[in-house]
């Protein structure tokens, strides 16, 4: 069976897995600029799309890696919090709404109110959709 977002054949996971992978693994890794921890949340052929600018990053070890390397280099401080999660084990997906406080190198802190939709394949992110309240901060990097 071919995988599709929220399609048939999904294996439901315990609710805590969805909250754990989003907050304790993914966003904790982003906030601490731990690239390997972040990438360990994705399948090899994952796709991350920043929807509001239609910016697409393909492949955990290529496009997604390069995007995070650039993000980590361009910003001295990153924080995600005030989470509200809605997990749907039947479709193996989770939607998270949250606050982002992010400080560009030598700049002033910016505040975003964002939402992400994560579709998992087995236990890892396979498709991620990011909705930002401001300018796209997830720009392509050098692969």
Protein Blocks (a to p, Z undefined) as FASTA:
>chain_A
ZZdehiahiacddfklmmmmmmmmmmmmmmnopaklmmmmpcfkbccddfklopacehjk
lmmmmmmmmmmmmpmbdcdehiacdddfknopaddddddddddehiacddddddddddde
hjacfbdcdddfbdcfbbcddZZ
